Amino acid sequence: MSARWLAALATLTVGTTVLAEPVPEDPVLEPVEIHWGMGAVEAAISLAIPTTWYWMTEEHQQIDYSLGGDWASWKIKFTSTEKIKWDTNQFHINAIRHPLAGAIDYQIARSNGVRVFGSTLFAALKGAFWEYFIEFREAPSLNDMLLNASAGVSIGEPMYQLGQLWRGPDVTWADRARTAVFSPFDALHDTYRSGQRRWRPRAWREIDLGAGAMQRRADGADRSELAVGADLDLVTEPAYVTPGVHDVHTRAGAWSRFRIGARLGDIGDGLQLVGTEFRTSTSFFGRYAQSATGVGLFVGLGTAFTYRNDTLAIDKDRLAIAHLLGPQLSLTTRGNGLELRLDAAAYADFGLAQAMVFSPNNPFPRPPPFYTALQSDGYIDAFGVTGTTRLRARSGPVRAELEVMAHGLWQTVGHDREEQVAAMLAEPAVTAYGIVELRAFWRGQLAYDPGGWGAALVVDGAQRKSTWARGGQERSISDYAVGALLTRTY
């Protein structure tokens, strides 16, 4: 994109002066050595621990056994897709454990010098190895392999990029601890790899921590909540913090974000966890152009991950969405003491979603036998789309933000665990197809932080719609909250 086009765009915005935190210059990046030996050791350890647990708890695993160790079982697994199934594990196993395993595998490769594509491939292959060889008596789980591969990069890369912020030629133990939170294998390697090239990236970052109280109305019921959260936003493209005209290609991970939050509330049995949120995003590649007046535009392709678990008045809403691939855009204007930034993205998704239309009482017969995740644990496997947008403004100590996320998920059909048996039984006694889950989440914040510490007014809300057209059922639920937070911004 030409600087002339950006100059025209600047007339519609504000800004003549770039406001950037001084950071050291980037060194000339040399090829990073790949540490094959240590990578193999760490991969073996990360495989041995869950494998040991798996076989020590064989009595719990037997419910999933549908294959033997004979040649006929191996042949059908490797010569057809007949045995590849959507599994029926509990939601937290599929939505938390497998994405976490993928992220660990990804970071093992990444921190040992492997690039983004190779690290993603490693996470995918290791996940498939688990499904085919460790769980050899089970049907390979399609959802597990999708989540291991996609969450590996969408979680592992933004955490890796954040971990680099505190690496450099002169680091403190506090620096090492911060790196360990986001990139633990890098922190470990830095303690013994002498002479390793380390540098602090020439980056823009915003780390926003918050804690406070919220008053929520969820599905007609009111409750008070305690909320804590962290939102870390990072741009590692040096041109973004360098005044002047630029038009450059961006490296993988150049635009990354990591957000985590939790809410505690009393829902009748004392204070307990009533909401968790975890979101990440990162870019694969893109192009960044900047005008002389401080207007910058990034356009690229990237990936993301979303996890939510919200307790409502009488039931829960659970989501785990791998945003597989989609376009990303970031438009920034800085000048006259005002900074504006608009971020937007759209993704193709694979996700797990609570079938709210059947909540809170699952109407299907209790397992065993296991037919689908809907029958066994109340959620669906689905493909879908996501759109997100986030607008931020800052003028001196005053910050304002508005973010909106919308998800549409359509239930998959076929490759159920016992679809042949289920087809022989009456619908909907065992399962249901054609479920559509729609979600929209929004959040607004107005903050004042004159010296890093500050306070913020926060409003957030959600609209949920769940439909089973074949059964003529539909359910809509909304919630919203207002509150105040104590904030710390870096």
Protein Blocks (a to p, Z undefined) as FASTA:
>chain_A
ZZklmmmmmmmmgcjbdcddddddddddddddddfklmmmmmmmmmmmmmmmmmmmmmmm
mmmpcbdfbfklmmmmmmccklpccdfbdfklmmmmmmmmmmmmmmmmmmnopafklmmm
mmmmmmmmmmmmmmmmbccdfklmmmmmmmmmmmmmmmmmmmmmmgcfbdcfklmmmmmm
mmmmlmmmmmmmghiacdddddddddddddddddddeehiacddddddddddddfbfklm
ggcjddddddehkaccdddddddddehiapadfbdcddddddfbdcddddfkopacdddd
dddddddddddfklccddddddfbacdddddddeehiacdddddddddddddddfklpcb
dfbdcddddfbfmlmnopacdddddddddddddehjbccddddddddddddeejifklmm
mmmpccfklbcehiacddddddddddddfeopacdddddddddddddfknopacdddddd
ddddddddZZ
